[in-house]
């Protein structure tokens, strides 16, 4: 898959009230599918999440309209190969970069919806990220980085702008977070956080300083971004 990386200045996501036809029309199938997934991974929770529609890039700004749905509908839509292509999973990732230039990614735990996959810290947008009809994507990143790695805003500096990678019905918006510590020190600190957190979503971390560090468990949009940033 040949994916392009687009540099933008900002994300402008609104919150709208909209009933997803897919979630309504296939409710029975969705609930049955989620029950099967929970039987294998009991920690999965059918909370509320935000997906998007009408996404476009213009004038170095990504705009879109987010709507609320349940996690079960999102998971079924994703796992069934996106039967409604008008909807987008637009999400943000904190691209942690060490003081010595390497990127730090997390390995998802076996109890999560993405076991073994390797990503930057991230989480699906949810209603707590919205206020006043707007979606706070930066706030989502700060929260997810803290939950997954134990790192707070004092541990890194966020670079201006974003890098966007669109892969089908996914749009990943990467925000570079330059940490004040080396890759080795960051990896150790995050591993300590994982061991201390009995509910950690991460099983381990990976240090990526060159293309030889890529892993097949990294989704194509992650390796496309890393290739762009590492040259």
Residue pairs with C-beta under 8 A, 6 or more apart in sequence:
1 167
1 220
1 224
3 165
3 166
3 167
3 220
3 221
3 224
4 165
4 166
4 224
5 163
5 164
5 165
5 224
5 225
5 228
6 57
6 163
6 164
6 165
6 166
7 60
7 161
7 162
7 163
7 164
8 57
8 60
8 61
8 62
8 161
8 162
8 163
8 164
9 60
9 61
9 160
9 161
9 162
10 60
10 61
10 62
10 161
10 162
11 61
11 62
11 92
11 137
11 162
11 173
12 61
12 62
12 63
12 64
12 134
13 52
13 62
13 63
13 64
13 65
13 66
13 90
13 125
13 134
13 135
13 137
14 63
14 64
14 65
14 66
14 133
14 134
14 135
15 50
15 65
15 66
15 67
15 68
15 130
15 133
15 134
15 135
16 65
16 66
16 67
17 67
18 53
18 65
18 67
20 51
20 67
20 69
20 73
20 84
20 87
21 84
22 73
22 77
22 83
22 84
22 87
23 30
23 69
23 70
23 73
26 76
29 76
30 72
30 73
30 76
31 72
33 72
33 75
33 76
33 79
34 44
34 46
34 71
34 72
34 75
34 76
37 44
37 75
37 113
38 44
41 111
41 112
41 113
41 115
42 111
43 111
43 112
43 199
44 71
44 75
44 113
45 71
46 70
46 71
46 72
47 70
47 71
47 126
48 68
48 69
48 70
48 71
48 126
48 127
49 68
49 69
49 70
49 71
49 74
49 124
49 125
49 126
50 66
50 67
50 68
50 69
50 124
50 125
50 126
50 127
50 129
50 130
50 135
51 66
51 67
51 69
51 74
51 87
51 88
51 89
51 90
51 125
52 64
52 65
52 66
52 67
52 87
52 88
52 89
52 90
52 171
53 64
53 65
53 67
53 86
53 87
53 88
54 63
54 64
54 65
55 62
55 63
55 64
55 88
55 90
55 171
56 62
56 63
56 64
57 63
57 164
62 90
62 162
62 164
62 171
62 173
64 88
64 90
64 171
66 90
66 125
66 130
66 135
68 127
71 124
74 89
74 124
75 113
77 83
77 84
77 87
78 89
82 168
82 169
85 168
85 169
87 169
88 169
88 170
88 171
89 124
89 169
89 170
89 171
90 125
90 170
90 171
90 173
91 122
91 123
91 124
91 125
91 170
91 171
91 172
91 173
92 122
92 125
92 137
92 138
92 140
92 141
92 172
92 173
92 174
92 175
93 119
93 120
93 121
93 122
93 141
93 172
93 173
93 174
93 175
94 120
94 121
94 122
94 141
94 142
94 144
94 145
94 175
94 177
95 103
95 120
95 163
95 174
95 175
95 176
95 177
95 225
95 229
96 103
96 104
96 105
96 120
96 121
96 145
96 149
96 151
96 156
96 177
96 179
96 186
97 103
97 104
97 176
97 177
97 178
97 179
98 104
98 179
98 181
98 182
98 183
98 185
98 186
98 207
99 178
99 179
99 180
99 181
99 182
100 182
100 183
101 183
101 209
102 183
102 207
102 208
102 209
103 120
103 207
103 208
103 209
103 226
103 229
103 230
104 149
104 179
104 183
104 186
104 187
104 190
104 205
104 206
104 207
104 208
105 118
105 119
105 120
105 205
105 206
105 208
105 218
105 222
106 118
106 119
106 120
106 121
106 148
106 149
106 190
106 201
106 202
106 204
106 205
106 206
107 116
107 117
107 118
107 202
107 203
107 204
107 205
107 206
107 217
108 114
108 115
108 116
108 117
108 118
108 119
108 201
108 202
108 203
109 115
109 200
109 201
109 202
109 203
110 116
110 203
112 201
116 203
116 217
117 217
117 218
117 219
118 206
118 215
118 217
118 218
118 222
119 218
119 219
119 222
120 174
120 222
121 141
121 144
121 145
121 147
121 148
121 149
122 141
122 144
122 172
123 140
123 143
123 144
123 147
125 135
125 137
125 140
129 135
129 136
129 137
129 139
129 140
130 136
137 173
138 158
138 175
141 175
141 177
142 152
142 153
145 151
145 152
145 156
145 177
146 152
147 201
148 190
148 200
148 201
148 202
149 189
149 190
149 193
149 202
150 189
150 190
150 192
150 193
150 197
151 179
151 186
151 189
151 190
155 179
155 180
155 181
156 177
156 178
156 179
156 180
157 177
157 178
157 180
158 175
158 176
158 177
158 178
159 175
159 176
159 177
159 178
162 173
162 174
162 175
163 173
163 174
163 176
163 225
163 228
163 229
164 171
164 172
164 173
164 174
165 171
165 172
165 174
165 221
165 224
165 225
166 172
166 221
167 219
167 220
167 221
167 224
170 221
172 221
172 222
172 225
174 225
176 229
179 186
181 189
183 207
183 209
184 207
186 205
187 205
187 207
190 202
190 205
191 204
191 205
193 200
194 200
194 202
194 203
194 204
194 205
206 213
206 215
207 213
208 214
208 226
208 230
209 230
210 230
211 226
211 227
211 230
214 223
214 226
218 226
